[in-house]
Structures are given as structure tokens and as C-alpha cells.
Amino acid sequence: MKKLPELKIGKHSPKYPIVQGGMGVKISGPKLAGTVASCGGVGTIASVGLSCDHPQFNGKNYFDTNEIAMAESVKAARKKSPDGILAVNCMVALTDYDRQVRSACEAGVDVIVSGAGLPMKLPEYTKDFPDVALVPIVSSLKAADLIVRKWGKLYDRLPDAIVVETPLYAGGHLGATKMENVTDEAFSLESVVPELVKYLEETVKADIPVIAAGGIWDAADMERVFELGASGVQMGTRFACTEEGDASMRFKQAYIDATEDDVVVIMSPVGIPGRAIRNPFVAKYIDDAVESRPCMAACLSHCTYLRERTTFCIAGALVDAYMGNWDTGLFFCGSNVVKCDKLERVPDIFEELLAPFL
Ligand SMILES: Cc1cc2nc3c(=O)[nH]c(=O)nc-3n(C[C@H](O)[C@H](O)[C@H](O)COP(=O)(O)O)c2cc1C
């Protein structure tokens, strides 16, 4: 029988070392996160754009409504899994990043996972919540080293775990500043996970678990990254296409229909590459002919659409995808989307993934 690592994230120990990655906008909401947590994994709510379809959102109170929606989302997930481990994924690139982090902590979440930029000030925003574990997402040892040194110097704090997400296969925004880095083997899990594990053991001399993300689909993938030294996996794409996934059925159908030729990497308005399904919207964007909705709320601290009117309003396009508007949405996906051939159930995925280990 194969051995399952024990994953301890700060004061929180999920039964199984399986983290469901945060997926915005609203692809991983309370239903998915609560179900994953109740199955013994870490369920993650994506914080981005929570107010988009909230009844109190009137077009002007986006950031205030995000806070209300955060409290409601965490409460709903907690109802599904009173004792499970719940995380909120907050992207550093968001204008209201600090407010989102604080409102997630106030709502009683166990873990904050933070990427799309380096979460340098995360310990400051969470200082009143010592039980909340802090987990940065990185794609290189260099990024992890910067965070570890800065947190140590300024806050006397270390990350409680680190997610290594490889741009080679992951979904959504990728941890690569340039297009050419997306396929660079230097950013593979095989390269980064062992060097990060060694760095944490030998240089930092701390027991900080490494969680591998990007392209994990089955138990064989899990075993492969455990052998590299990872103590857990983070999976996005497979969990998005489930009955419990919070997106519309049309979103999930797009996953089921996607073939290898449909998966593309585009430059997002955030200024970093993102992996998505080539639908009419993305095809027009690639042809430089996309028409965007107006900016929703200046939700990003750096947005090429807001600044230069090039690109498009990503919040609007991601909301459209969540709602299932095939012609106008941006359907983020990992390269494993080609393996989605049916709607799965979260408990079945857990059973299949864990079978060789239990
Ligand atoms: C639809 C979609 C949306 C995503 N949104 C976010 C997000 O809001 N924040 C984030 O840090 N990662 C986001 N991700 C990345 C996932 O959390 C996860 O780390 C990644 O997809 C793992 O790779 P996999 O899809 O191959 O399992 C997203 C991924 C997908 C597929």
C-alpha cells in the first residue's frame, strides 16, 4: 500500500492531503468548498468577484458587497462542513485584497491562500487572527525565498505551507510573467518542488509543507509529486467539473466538450498569462477584435483594460463564464480540461484518489 503524507497547515490538519484550489469568479463557491471540506480535504472559496450576482450589488457598491458576500459564503460552506478545513483564496492583484483577507478571517475561515502576486503584507492583514494559517502560492524558489525572508524580517512569521503551482498545466492566471515561461521546464513541479523542499529543510530549517498544483488528476499524479517531496496536492480543473461545482451547467459542459486544440494561453488584462478555452470570445481577443463590457468596478490594482482600454474587463468576462454565456465569457481551465468527459461527484473523486493509499 502506498503512503499518504500527513498535511498540517499551521493549526489545521485535514484528514487527507488534498486541497481544492480557489477558482474565481465563483467557480469554487461555498457548495464546492463545503463539500470538499466535508470529504476530508481543504475546501477553498475564491474571493474574487463574490458580489457580482449578489442581490445587494447596485453597480456602485462592489467592494462593500464583496465583504457581505464573503461572510455569507464562508457561513454557507461552514454549514456544509462544520468541522472541516475551509480556506479562502485571495488574489494579491485585487484592489480590495486587504479587505477581502480581513473579512475572510472575520468570517471564521481556517486558511488564507494567496497568489497572483507576492503576498508580502499578508501577515500584517491577519495579525489579529493568529489561528488563521497563511499559504502563499508561488511558481519558483526565488518567489518563495523572497516571501520567507520578508515575512521573517518584518513580521517574525513563516508561511504555514507553500503551494507550488506550475504554469505548464495549471488553470487560470499562471505564475509566469512572460509567455515563454509558461512552457519552461524550469517551472515544472519536478524542478521546483524538490529544490523548495530542500531549501525549507536546510536553509530555513522549518517544517513547512509544500503543496503541488497544476496538472494533478489522479492517484498516480499524487504519488509522483509525493515522491518529489510534496506533502499535499492542490487540484482545480477536476473539481470545477463536478455536480457540487458552483458554476452553471453550461460552464461545466464547456469543460466536457473541450479538446486539446481548444486549450490556449492568452495574456490577461492583469498582465500575466492565463490558460483558457478557445471560445468565440477568446478567438476574437486573439484576433484583436474583442468587444468588452465596461469596467465593472476597478477591481484590479493593475489592469490594462482600465489603463489603456486594450484587452477587456476580465471581471465581466469571468462572470459571464460562471453564468454560462459561451459567446462572451472567459472560461479559465487547466490543461487537464481535456480529461473532463463527464460531470463527477466530489465524494467519488475522493474515493478514487485515495483508493491506492487506504
Ligand atoms: C476556472 C479556474 C479559475 C481559477 N481561479 C483562481 C483564482 O481565483 N485564484 C487562484 O489563486 N488560482 C485560481 N485558479 C488556479 C487553481 O486554484 C489551481 O491551483 C490550478 O487550477 C491547479 O491546476 P489544475 O487545474 O491542473 O488542477 C483557477 C483555476 C481554474 C481552472
The ligand as a Gaussian input file, in Angstrom:
#p B3LYP/6-31G(d) Opt

LIG

0 1
 C      -11.560000      28.201000     -13.621000
 C      -10.343000      28.421000     -12.781000
 C      -10.256000      29.579000     -12.013000
 C       -9.157000      29.793000     -11.176000
 N       -9.134000      30.894000     -10.371000
 C       -8.128000      31.074000      -9.481000
 C       -8.176000      32.148000      -8.537000
 O       -9.138000      32.913000      -8.474000
 N       -7.106000      32.302000      -7.716000
 C       -6.028000      31.429000      -7.734000
 O       -5.083000      31.610000      -6.962000
 N       -5.995000      30.372000      -8.579000
 C       -7.014000      30.164000      -9.437000
 N       -7.018000      29.061000     -10.260000
 C       -5.954000      28.039000     -10.089000
 C       -6.436000      26.855000      -9.213000
 O       -6.697000      27.258000      -7.905000
 C       -5.437000      25.677000      -9.172000
 O       -4.290000      25.988000      -8.430000
 C       -4.988000      25.198000     -10.513000
 O       -6.034000      25.187000     -11.425000
 C       -4.403000      23.789000     -10.363000
 O       -4.217000      23.182000     -11.585000
 P       -5.261000      22.115000     -12.206000
 O       -6.412000      22.902000     -12.682000
 O       -4.462000      21.471000     -13.288000
 O       -5.659000      21.135000     -11.129000
 C       -8.097000      28.836000     -11.123000
 C       -8.184000      27.681000     -11.922000
 C       -9.291000      27.463000     -12.731000
 C       -9.368000      26.197000     -13.533000

